Amino acid sequence: MELELPNRLYGEGLEPQVKKISNSCRLKLLELLKEKMEPEFDEVMKDPIFSQIMVIQKNDLKF
């Protein structure tokens, strides 16, 4: 007996929703992170490593 692969991984209408699938994707995660840590945001921006990551969201850069 051979195993068959399913025709679909997700049911119709239940596929994951993304803005784009490419190198120019939007960083929704960073937007969400900024919203959740608003009171501590200035302190986090002083961190030399993390501040570089948050600049991507702040300047609306895509990668």
PQR file of N, CA, C, O and H, with PARSE charges and radii, in Angstrom:
ATOM      1  N   MET A   1       0.835  -1.186   0.000 -0.4000 1.5000
ATOM      2  CA  MET A   1       0.000   0.000   0.000 -0.0000 2.0000
ATOM      3  C   MET A   1       0.878   1.247   0.000  0.5500 1.7000
ATOM      4  O   MET A   1       1.731   1.399   0.875 -0.5500 1.4000
ATOM      5  N   GLU A   2       0.683   2.141  -0.968 -0.4000 1.5000
ATOM      6  CA  GLU A   2       1.457   3.372  -1.067 -0.0000 2.0000
ATOM      7  C   GLU A   2       0.790   4.485  -0.275  0.5500 1.7000
ATOM      8  O   GLU A   2      -0.434   4.615  -0.254 -0.5500 1.4000
ATOM      9  H   GLU A   2      -0.009   2.018  -1.679  0.4000 1.0000
ATOM     10  N   LEU A   3       1.626   5.282   0.374 -0.4000 1.5000
ATOM     11  CA  LEU A   3       1.101   6.455   1.073 -0.0000 2.0000
ATOM     12  C   LEU A   3       0.930   7.595   0.084  0.5500 1.7000
ATOM     13  O   LEU A   3       1.784   7.808  -0.776 -0.5500 1.4000
ATOM     14  H   LEU A   3       2.621   5.177   0.357  0.4000 1.0000
ATOM     15  N   GLU A   4      -0.150   8.316   0.199 -0.4000 1.5000
ATOM     16  CA  GLU A   4      -0.394   9.460  -0.671 -0.0000 2.0000
ATOM     17  C   GLU A   4      -0.215  10.749   0.111  0.5500 1.7000
ATOM     18  O   GLU A   4      -0.574  10.838   1.285 -0.5500 1.4000
ATOM     19  H   GLU A   4      -0.844   8.144   0.897  0.4000 1.0000
ATOM     20  N   LEU A   5       0.344  11.742  -0.556 -0.4000 1.5000
ATOM     21  CA  LEU A   5       0.451  13.062   0.051 -0.0000 2.0000
ATOM     22  C   LEU A   5      -0.894  13.760  -0.051  0.5500 1.7000
ATOM     23  O   LEU A   5      -1.631  13.547  -1.014 -0.5500 1.4000
ATOM     24  H   LEU A   5       0.636  11.671  -1.509  0.4000 1.0000
ATOM     25  N   PRO A   6      -1.221  14.588   0.928 -0.5600 1.5000
ATOM     26  CA  PRO A   6      -2.498  15.306   0.854  0.2800 2.0000
ATOM     27  C   PRO A   6      -2.485  16.303  -0.305  0.5500 1.7000
ATOM     28  O   PRO A   6      -1.427  16.808  -0.681 -0.5500 1.4000
ATOM     29  N   ASN A   7      -3.651  16.582  -0.865 -0.4000 1.5000
ATOM     30  CA  ASN A   7      -3.759  17.557  -1.947 -0.0000 2.0000
ATOM     31  C   ASN A   7      -3.477  18.969  -1.458  0.5500 1.7000
ATOM     32  O   ASN A   7      -2.928  19.789  -2.194 -0.5500 1.4000
ATOM     33  H   ASN A   7      -4.510  16.172  -0.559  0.4000 1.0000
ATOM     34  N   ARG A   8      -3.851  19.250  -0.225 -0.4000 1.5000
ATOM     35  CA  ARG A   8      -3.649  20.576   0.358 -0.0000 2.0000
ATOM     36  C   ARG A   8      -3.134  20.427   1.774  0.5500 1.7000
ATOM     37  O   ARG A   8      -3.490  19.484   2.481 -0.5500 1.4000
ATOM     38  H   ARG A   8      -4.297  18.584   0.373  0.4000 1.0000
ATOM     39  N   LEU A   9      -2.286  21.373   2.189 -0.4000 1.5000
ATOM     40  CA  LEU A   9      -1.822  21.381   3.573 -0.0000 2.0000
ATOM     41  C   LEU A   9      -2.823  22.068   4.489  0.5500 1.7000
ATOM     42  O   LEU A   9      -2.953  21.716   5.662 -0.5500 1.4000
ATOM     43  H   LEU A   9      -1.997  22.139   1.616  0.4000 1.0000
ATOM     44  N   TYR A  10      -3.530  23.056   3.939 -0.4000 1.5000
ATOM     45  CA  TYR A  10      -4.505  23.819   4.716 -0.0000 2.0000
ATOM     46  C   TYR A  10      -5.857  23.740   4.024  0.5500 1.7000
ATOM     47  O   TYR A  10      -5.935  23.620   2.801 -0.5500 1.4000
ATOM     48  H   TYR A  10      -3.425  23.342   2.987  0.4000 1.0000
ATOM     49  N   GLY A  11      -6.904  23.806   4.802 -0.4000 1.5000
ATOM     50  CA  GLY A  11      -8.239  23.839   4.223 -0.0000 2.0000
ATOM     51  C   GLY A  11      -8.462  25.148   3.477  0.5500 1.7000
ATOM     52  O   GLY A  11      -7.760  26.131   3.715 -0.5500 1.4000
ATOM     53  H   GLY A  11      -6.842  23.903   5.796  0.4000 1.0000
ATOM     54  N   GLU A  12      -9.427  25.158   2.587 -0.4000 1.5000
ATOM     55  CA  GLU A  12      -9.691  26.357   1.796 -0.0000 2.0000
ATOM     56  C   GLU A  12     -10.052  27.526   2.704  0.5500 1.7000
ATOM     57  O   GLU A  12     -10.937  27.415   3.553 -0.5500 1.4000
ATOM     58  H   GLU A  12      -9.996  24.359   2.394  0.4000 1.0000
ATOM     59  N   GLY A  13      -9.365  28.638   2.520 -0.4000 1.5000
ATOM     60  CA  GLY A  13      -9.583  29.822   3.342 -0.0000 2.0000
ATOM     61  C   GLY A  13      -8.796  29.833   4.635  0.5500 1.7000
ATOM     62  O   GLY A  13      -8.827  30.830   5.357 -0.5500 1.4000
ATOM     63  H   GLY A  13      -8.646  28.728   1.830  0.4000 1.0000
ATOM     64  N   LEU A  14      -8.090  28.759   4.954 -0.4000 1.5000
ATOM     65  CA  LEU A  14      -7.326  28.681   6.199 -0.0000 2.0000
ATOM     66  C   LEU A  14      -5.822  28.809   5.976  0.5500 1.7000
ATOM     67  O   LEU A  14      -5.037  28.559   6.891 -0.5500 1.4000
ATOM     68  H   LEU A  14      -8.065  27.949   4.368  0.4000 1.0000
ATOM     69  N   GLU A  15      -5.415  29.195   4.767 -0.4000 1.5000
ATOM     70  CA  GLU A  15      -4.004  29.334   4.468 -0.0000 2.0000
ATOM     71  C   GLU A  15      -3.414  30.469   5.301  0.5500 1.7000
ATOM     72  O   GLU A  15      -4.118  31.430   5.614 -0.5500 1.4000
ATOM     73  H   GLU A  15      -6.053  29.398   4.024  0.4000 1.0000
ATOM     74  N   PRO A  16      -2.132  30.377   5.667 -0.5600 1.5000
ATOM     75  CA  PRO A  16      -1.505  31.478   6.408  0.2800 2.0000
ATOM     76  C   PRO A  16      -1.550  32.766   5.584  0.5500 1.7000
ATOM     77  O   PRO A  16      -1.315  32.743   4.376 -0.5500 1.4000
ATOM     78  N   GLN A  17      -1.848  33.869   6.229 -0.4000 1.5000
ATOM     79  CA  GLN A  17      -1.917  35.157   5.544 -0.0000 2.0000
ATOM     80  C   GLN A  17      -0.613  35.914   5.768  0.5500 1.7000
ATOM     81  O   GLN A  17      -0.218  36.147   6.910 -0.5500 1.4000
ATOM     82  H   GLN A  17      -2.039  33.887   7.210  0.4000 1.0000
ATOM     83  N   VAL A  18       0.045  36.292   4.703 -0.4000 1.5000
ATOM     84  CA  VAL A  18       1.282  37.069   4.778 -0.0000 2.0000
ATOM     85  C   VAL A  18       1.161  38.259   3.840  0.5500 1.7000
ATOM     86  O   VAL A  18       0.401  38.232   2.872 -0.5500 1.4000
ATOM     87  H   VAL A  18      -0.276  36.103   3.775  0.4000 1.0000
ATOM     88  N   LYS A  19       1.924  39.307   4.144 -0.4000 1.5000
ATOM     89  CA  LYS A  19       1.895  40.481   3.277 -0.0000 2.0000
ATOM     90  C   LYS A  19       2.635  40.199   1.980  0.5500 1.7000
ATOM     91  O   LYS A  19       2.124  40.492   0.900 -0.5500 1.4000
ATOM     92  H   LYS A  19       2.541  39.329   4.931  0.4000 1.0000
ATOM     93  N   LYS A  20       3.823  39.638   2.073 -0.4000 1.5000
ATOM     94  CA  LYS A  20       4.613  39.302   0.888 -0.0000 2.0000
ATOM     95  C   LYS A  20       5.501  38.114   1.216  0.5500 1.7000
ATOM     96  O   LYS A  20       5.871  37.907   2.372 -0.5500 1.4000
ATOM     97  H   LYS A  20       4.239  39.401   2.951  0.4000 1.0000
ATOM     98  N   ILE A  21       5.837  37.348   0.214 -0.4000 1.5000
ATOM     99  CA  ILE A  21       6.797  36.267   0.388 -0.0000 2.0000
ATOM    100  C   ILE A  21       7.960  36.582  -0.539  0.5500 1.7000
ATOM    101  O   ILE A  21       7.968  36.178  -1.702 -0.5500 1.4000
ATOM    102  H   ILE A  21       5.537  37.517  -0.725  0.4000 1.0000
ATOM    103  N   SER A  22       8.932  37.300  -0.021 -0.4000 1.5000
ATOM    104  CA  SER A  22      10.118  37.655  -0.783 -0.0000 2.0000
ATOM    105  C   SER A  22      11.087  38.364   0.153  0.5500 1.7000
ATOM    106  O   SER A  22      10.837  38.470   1.354 -0.5500 1.4000
ATOM    107  H   SER A  22       8.926  37.629   0.923  0.4000 1.0000
ATOM    108  N   ASN A  23      12.168  38.839  -0.390 -0.4000 1.5000
ATOM    109  CA  ASN A  23      13.140  39.563   0.426 -0.0000 2.0000
ATOM    110  C   ASN A  23      12.635  40.932   0.841  0.5500 1.7000
ATOM    111  O   ASN A  23      13.234  41.565   1.710 -0.5500 1.4000
ATOM    112  H   ASN A  23      12.371  38.753  -1.366  0.4000 1.0000
ATOM    113  N   SER A  24      11.563  41.403   0.252 -0.4000 1.5000
ATOM    114  CA  SER A  24      11.041  42.721   0.603 -0.0000 2.0000
ATOM    115  C   SER A  24       9.847  42.618   1.552  0.5500 1.7000
ATOM    116  O   SER A  24       8.949  43.458   1.511 -0.5500 1.4000
ATOM    117  H   SER A  24      11.076  40.889  -0.454  0.4000 1.0000
ATOM    118  N   CYS A  25       9.834  41.609   2.391 -0.4000 1.5000
ATOM    119  CA  CYS A  25       8.709  41.425   3.310 -0.0000 2.0000
ATOM    120  C   CYS A  25       8.674  42.538   4.355  0.5500 1.7000
ATOM    121  O   CYS A  25       9.704  43.124   4.690 -0.5500 1.4000
ATOM    122  H   CYS A  25      10.564  40.926   2.424  0.4000 1.0000
ATOM    123  N   ARG A  26       7.508  42.813   4.848 -0.4000 1.5000
ATOM    124  CA  ARG A  26       7.367  43.824   5.890 -0.0000 2.0000
ATOM    125  C   ARG A  26       7.611  43.167   7.244  0.5500 1.7000
ATOM    126  O   ARG A  26       7.292  41.996   7.448 -0.5500 1.4000
ATOM    127  H   ARG A  26       6.672  42.338   4.576  0.4000 1.0000
ATOM    128  N   LEU A  27       8.165  43.915   8.137 -0.4000 1.5000
ATOM    129  CA  LEU A  27       8.537  43.366   9.434 -0.0000 2.0000
ATOM    130  C   LEU A  27       7.423  43.590  10.452  0.5500 1.7000
ATOM    131  O   LEU A  27       7.552  44.398  11.371 -0.5500 1.4000
ATOM    132  H   LEU A  27       8.424  44.867   7.972  0.4000 1.0000
ATOM    133  N   LYS A  28       6.342  42.866  10.267 -0.4000 1.5000
ATOM    134  CA  LYS A  28       5.185  42.981  11.159 -0.0000 2.0000
ATOM    135  C   LYS A  28       5.569  42.643  12.599  0.5500 1.7000
ATOM    136  O   LYS A  28       5.031  43.221  13.543 -0.5500 1.4000
ATOM    137  H   LYS A  28       6.238  42.210   9.520  0.4000 1.0000
ATOM    138  N   LEU A  29       6.494  41.713  12.760 -0.4000 1.5000
ATOM    139  CA  LEU A  29       6.917  41.325  14.102 -0.0000 2.0000
ATOM    140  C   LEU A  29       7.550  42.498  14.837  0.5500 1.7000
ATOM    141  O   LEU A  29       7.285  42.697  16.022 -0.5500 1.4000
ATOM    142  H   LEU A  29       6.931  41.243  11.994  0.4000 1.0000
ATOM    143  N   LEU A  30       8.378  43.272  14.158 -0.4000 1.5000
ATOM    144  CA  LEU A  30       9.001  44.425  14.803 -0.0000 2.0000
ATOM    145  C   LEU A  30       7.972  45.494  15.143  0.5500 1.7000
ATOM    146  O   LEU A  30       8.093  46.166  16.168 -0.5500 1.4000
ATOM    147  H   LEU A  30       8.594  43.110  13.195  0.4000 1.0000
ATOM    148  N   GLU A  31       6.964  45.659  14.300 -0.4000 1.5000
ATOM    149  CA  GLU A  31       5.897  46.611  14.605 -0.0000 2.0000
ATOM    150  C   GLU A  31       5.166  46.193  15.875  0.5500 1.7000
ATOM    151  O   GLU A  31       4.896  47.018  16.748 -0.5500 1.4000
ATOM    152  H   GLU A  31       6.865  45.113  13.468  0.4000 1.0000
ATOM    153  N   LEU A  32       4.853  44.920  15.969 -0.4000 1.5000
ATOM    154  CA  LEU A  32       4.162  44.394  17.141 -0.0000 2.0000
ATOM    155  C   LEU A  32       5.030  44.531  18.388  0.5500 1.7000
ATOM    156  O   LEU A  32       4.538  44.901  19.454 -0.5500 1.4000
ATOM    157  H   LEU A  32       5.073  44.249  15.260  0.4000 1.0000
ATOM    158  N   LEU A  33       6.306  44.236  18.255 -0.4000 1.5000
ATOM    159  CA  LEU A  33       7.234  44.334  19.380 -0.0000 2.0000
ATOM    160  C   LEU A  33       7.302  45.765  19.897  0.5500 1.7000
ATOM    161  O   LEU A  33       7.287  45.988  21.108 -0.5500 1.4000
ATOM    162  H   LEU A  33       6.706  43.936  17.389  0.4000 1.0000
ATOM    163  N   LYS A  34       7.374  46.723  19.003 -0.4000 1.5000
ATOM    164  CA  LYS A  34       7.433  48.128  19.423 -0.0000 2.0000
ATOM    165  C   LYS A  34       6.173  48.520  20.179  0.5500 1.7000
ATOM    166  O   LYS A  34       6.248  49.209  21.196 -0.5500 1.4000
ATOM    167  H   LYS A  34       7.385  46.542  18.019  0.4000 1.0000
ATOM    168  N   GLU A  35       5.016  48.088  19.691 -0.4000 1.5000
ATOM    169  CA  GLU A  35       3.754  48.407  20.362 -0.0000 2.0000
ATOM    170  C   GLU A  35       3.720  47.846  21.779  0.5500 1.7000
ATOM    171  O   GLU A  35       3.260  48.517  22.703 -0.5500 1.4000
ATOM    172  H   GLU A  35       4.955  47.528  18.865  0.4000 1.0000
ATOM    173  N   LYS A  36       4.204  46.621  21.951 -0.4000 1.5000
ATOM    174  CA  LYS A  36       4.120  45.957  23.252 -0.0000 2.0000
ATOM    175  C   LYS A  36       5.114  46.519  24.260  0.5500 1.7000
ATOM    176  O   LYS A  36       4.873  46.442  25.465 -0.5500 1.4000
ATOM    177  H   LYS A  36       4.577  46.076  21.200  0.4000 1.0000
ATOM    178  N   MET A  37       6.229  47.085  23.793 -0.4000 1.5000
ATOM    179  CA  MET A  37       7.256  47.558  24.724 -0.0000 2.0000
ATOM    180  C   MET A  37       7.378  49.073  24.717  0.5500 1.7000
ATOM    181  O   MET A  37       8.453  49.599  25.005 -0.5500 1.4000
ATOM    182  H   MET A  37       6.425  47.148  22.814  0.4000 1.0000
ATOM    183  N   GLU A  38       6.321  49.780  24.401 -0.4000 1.5000
ATOM    184  CA  GLU A  38       6.350  51.236  24.281 -0.0000 2.0000
ATOM    185  C   GLU A  38       6.986  51.942  25.486  0.5500 1.7000
ATOM    186  O   GLU A  38       7.809  52.833  25.274 -0.5500 1.4000
ATOM    187  H   GLU A  38       5.447  49.353  24.167  0.4000 1.0000
ATOM    188  N   PRO A  39       6.653  51.596  26.738 -0.5600 1.5000
ATOM    189  CA  PRO A  39       7.266  52.301  27.873  0.2800 2.0000
ATOM    190  C   PRO A  39       8.790  52.136  27.947  0.5500 1.7000
ATOM    191  O   PRO A  39       9.486  53.060  28.368 -0.5500 1.4000
ATOM    192  N   GLU A  40       9.309  50.989  27.551 -0.4000 1.5000
ATOM    193  CA  GLU A  40      10.742  50.737  27.650 -0.0000 2.0000
ATOM    194  C   GLU A  40      11.480  51.017  26.343  0.5500 1.7000
ATOM    195  O   GLU A  40      12.678  50.751  26.247 -0.5500 1.4000
ATOM    196  H   GLU A  40       8.744  50.238  27.209  0.4000 1.0000
ATOM    197  N   PHE A  41      10.793  51.546  25.344 -0.4000 1.5000
ATOM    198  CA  PHE A  41      11.376  51.673  24.010 -0.0000 2.0000
ATOM    199  C   PHE A  41      12.628  52.552  23.995  0.5500 1.7000
ATOM    200  O   PHE A  41      13.611  52.203  23.342 -0.5500 1.4000
ATOM    201  H   PHE A  41       9.819  51.763  25.422  0.4000 1.0000
ATOM    202  N   ASP A  42      12.610  53.685  24.702 -0.4000 1.5000
ATOM    203  CA  ASP A  42      13.779  54.577  24.715 -0.0000 2.0000
ATOM    204  C   ASP A  42      14.994  53.888  25.315  0.5500 1.7000
ATOM    205  O   ASP A  42      16.115  54.056  24.836 -0.5500 1.4000
ATOM    206  H   ASP A  42      11.812  53.969  25.233  0.4000 1.0000
ATOM    207  N   GLU A  43      14.764  53.112  26.365 -0.4000 1.5000
ATOM    208  CA  GLU A  43      15.872  52.395  26.996 -0.0000 2.0000
ATOM    209  C   GLU A  43      16.442  51.323  26.065  0.5500 1.7000
ATOM    210  O   GLU A  43      17.657  51.143  25.988 -0.5500 1.4000
ATOM    211  H   GLU A  43      13.853  52.976  26.754  0.4000 1.0000
ATOM    212  N   VAL A  44      15.572  50.626  25.369 -0.4000 1.5000
ATOM    213  CA  VAL A  44      16.009  49.582  24.436 -0.0000 2.0000
ATOM    214  C   VAL A  44      16.799  50.192  23.281  0.5500 1.7000
ATOM    215  O   VAL A  44      17.755  49.589  22.794 -0.5500 1.4000
ATOM    216  H   VAL A  44      14.584  50.773  25.432  0.4000 1.0000
ATOM    217  N   MET A  45      16.403  51.378  22.845 -0.4000 1.5000
ATOM    218  CA  MET A  45      17.099  52.024  21.731 -0.0000 2.0000
ATOM    219  C   MET A  45      18.527  52.423  22.092  0.5500 1.7000
ATOM    220  O   MET A  45      19.327  52.713  21.203 -0.5500 1.4000
ATOM    221  H   MET A  45      15.626  51.868  23.241  0.4000 1.0000
ATOM    222  N   LYS A  46      18.855  52.443  23.373 -0.4000 1.5000
ATOM    223  CA  LYS A  46      20.231  52.732  23.794 -0.0000 2.0000
ATOM    224  C   LYS A  46      21.143  51.524  23.611  0.5500 1.7000
ATOM    225  O   LYS A  46      22.362  51.676  23.541 -0.5500 1.4000
ATOM    226  H   LYS A  46      18.204  52.207  24.095  0.4000 1.0000
ATOM    227  N   ASP A  47      20.571  50.335  23.534 -0.4000 1.5000
ATOM    228  CA  ASP A  47      21.355  49.117  23.337 -0.0000 2.0000
ATOM    229  C   ASP A  47      21.963  49.140  21.934  0.5500 1.7000
ATOM    230  O   ASP A  47      21.238  49.319  20.956 -0.5500 1.4000
ATOM    231  H   ASP A  47      19.580  50.211  23.591  0.4000 1.0000
ATOM    232  N   PRO A  48      23.292  48.962  21.819 -0.5600 1.5000
ATOM    233  CA  PRO A  48      23.936  49.090  20.503  0.2800 2.0000
ATOM    234  C   PRO A  48      23.493  48.051  19.473  0.5500 1.7000
ATOM    235  O   PRO A  48      23.499  48.339  18.276 -0.5500 1.4000
ATOM    236  N   ILE A  49      23.118  46.875  19.901 -0.4000 1.5000
ATOM    237  CA  ILE A  49      22.718  45.834  18.953 -0.0000 2.0000
ATOM    238  C   ILE A  49      21.227  45.923  18.646  0.5500 1.7000
ATOM    239  O   ILE A  49      20.828  45.963  17.482 -0.5500 1.4000
ATOM    240  H   ILE A  49      23.113  46.641  20.873  0.4000 1.0000
ATOM    241  N   PHE A  50      20.414  45.952  19.685 -0.4000 1.5000
ATOM    242  CA  PHE A  50      18.967  45.938  19.476 -0.0000 2.0000
ATOM    243  C   PHE A  50      18.485  47.203  18.783  0.5500 1.7000
ATOM    244  O   PHE A  50      17.518  47.167  18.021 -0.5500 1.4000
ATOM    245  H   PHE A  50      20.738  45.919  20.631  0.4000 1.0000
ATOM    246  N   SER A  51      19.151  48.316  19.043 -0.4000 1.5000
ATOM    247  CA  SER A  51      18.727  49.564  18.405 -0.0000 2.0000
ATOM    248  C   SER A  51      18.858  49.486  16.891  0.5500 1.7000
ATOM    249  O   SER A  51      18.048  50.070  16.171 -0.5500 1.4000
ATOM    250  H   SER A  51      19.936  48.345  19.662  0.4000 1.0000
ATOM    251  N   GLN A  52      19.863  48.776  16.400 -0.4000 1.5000
ATOM    252  CA  GLN A  52      20.035  48.627  14.949 -0.0000 2.0000
ATOM    253  C   GLN A  52      18.883  47.839  14.331  0.5500 1.7000
ATOM    254  O   GLN A  52      18.468  48.111  13.204 -0.5500 1.4000
ATOM    255  H   GLN A  52      20.521  48.301  16.985  0.4000 1.0000
ATOM    256  N   ILE A  53      18.376  46.872  15.071 -0.4000 1.5000
ATOM    257  CA  ILE A  53      17.238  46.089  14.585 -0.0000 2.0000
ATOM    258  C   ILE A  53      15.980  46.952  14.555  0.5500 1.7000
ATOM    259  O   ILE A  53      15.217  46.908  13.590 -0.5500 1.4000
ATOM    260  H   ILE A  53      18.713  46.651  15.986  0.4000 1.0000
ATOM    261  N   MET A  54      15.764  47.730  15.603 -0.4000 1.5000
ATOM    262  CA  MET A  54      14.557  48.544  15.677 -0.0000 2.0000
ATOM    263  C   MET A  54      14.576  49.706  14.688  0.5500 1.7000
ATOM    264  O   MET A  54      13.516  50.209  14.316 -0.5500 1.4000
ATOM    265  H   MET A  54      16.384  47.766  16.387  0.4000 1.0000
ATOM    266  N   VAL A  55      15.756  50.142  14.255 -0.4000 1.5000
ATOM    267  CA  VAL A  55      15.841  51.199  13.246 -0.0000 2.0000
ATOM    268  C   VAL A  55      15.184  50.738  11.951  0.5500 1.7000
ATOM    269  O   VAL A  55      14.628  51.552  11.213 -0.5500 1.4000
ATOM    270  H   VAL A  55      16.617  49.734  14.556  0.4000 1.0000
ATOM    271  N   ILE A  56      15.245  49.450  11.672 -0.4000 1.5000
ATOM    272  CA  ILE A  56      14.591  48.902  10.481 -0.0000 2.0000
ATOM    273  C   ILE A  56      13.101  49.226  10.517  0.5500 1.7000
ATOM    274  O   ILE A  56      12.537  49.664   9.514 -0.5500 1.4000
ATOM    275  H   ILE A  56      15.697  48.790  12.271  0.4000 1.0000
ATOM    276  N   GLN A  57      12.468  49.017  11.653 -0.4000 1.5000
ATOM    277  CA  GLN A  57      11.038  49.294  11.776 -0.0000 2.0000
ATOM    278  C   GLN A  57      10.780  50.794  11.829  0.5500 1.7000
ATOM    279  O   GLN A  57       9.846  51.288  11.197 -0.5500 1.4000
ATOM    280  H   GLN A  57      12.927  48.661  12.468  0.4000 1.0000
ATOM    281  N   LYS A  58      11.594  51.510  12.573 -0.4000 1.5000
ATOM    282  CA  LYS A  58      11.390  52.951  12.758 -0.0000 2.0000
ATOM    283  C   LYS A  58      11.432  53.696  11.425  0.5500 1.7000
ATOM    284  O   LYS A  58      10.642  54.613  11.200 -0.5500 1.4000
ATOM    285  H   LYS A  58      12.352  51.109  13.087  0.4000 1.0000
ATOM    286  N   ASN A  59      12.339  53.311  10.553 -0.4000 1.5000
ATOM    287  CA  ASN A  59      12.493  53.975   9.257 -0.0000 2.0000
ATOM    288  C   ASN A  59      11.696  53.296   8.153  0.5500 1.7000
ATOM    289  O   ASN A  59      11.800  53.672   6.986 -0.5500 1.4000
ATOM    290  H   ASN A  59      12.981  52.566  10.735  0.4000 1.0000
ATOM    291  N   ASP A  60      10.904  52.298   8.519 -0.4000 1.5000
ATOM    292  CA  ASP A  60      10.063  51.562   7.570 -0.0000 2.0000
ATOM    293  C   ASP A  60      10.887  50.963   6.431  0.5500 1.7000
ATOM    294  O   ASP A  60      10.478  50.987   5.270 -0.5500 1.4000
ATOM    295  H   ASP A  60      10.819  51.992   9.468  0.4000 1.0000
ATOM    296  N   LEU A  61      12.055  50.426   6.786 -0.4000 1.5000
ATOM    297  CA  LEU A  61      12.906  49.778   5.796 -0.0000 2.0000
ATOM    298  C   LEU A  61      12.410  48.368   5.551  0.5500 1.7000
ATOM    299  O   LEU A  61      11.824  47.749   6.439 -0.5500 1.4000
ATOM    300  H   LEU A  61      12.387  50.406   7.729  0.4000 1.0000
ATOM    301  N   LYS A  62      12.636  47.868   4.374 -0.4000 1.5000
ATOM    302  CA  LYS A  62      12.262  46.492   4.032 -0.0000 2.0000
ATOM    303  C   LYS A  62      13.535  45.730   3.723  0.5500 1.7000
ATOM    304  O   LYS A  62      14.527  46.318   3.293 -0.5500 1.4000
ATOM    305  H   LYS A  62      13.112  48.372   3.652  0.4000 1.0000
ATOM    306  N   PHE A  63      13.512  44.453   3.935 -0.4000 1.5000
ATOM    307  CA  PHE A  63      14.650  43.629   3.518 -0.0000 2.0000
ATOM    308  C   PHE A  63      14.153  42.344   2.949  0.5500 1.7000
ATOM    309  O   PHE A  63      14.951  41.502   2.535 -0.5500 1.4000
ATOM    310  H   PHE A  63      12.706  43.975   4.285  0.4000 1.0000
TER
END
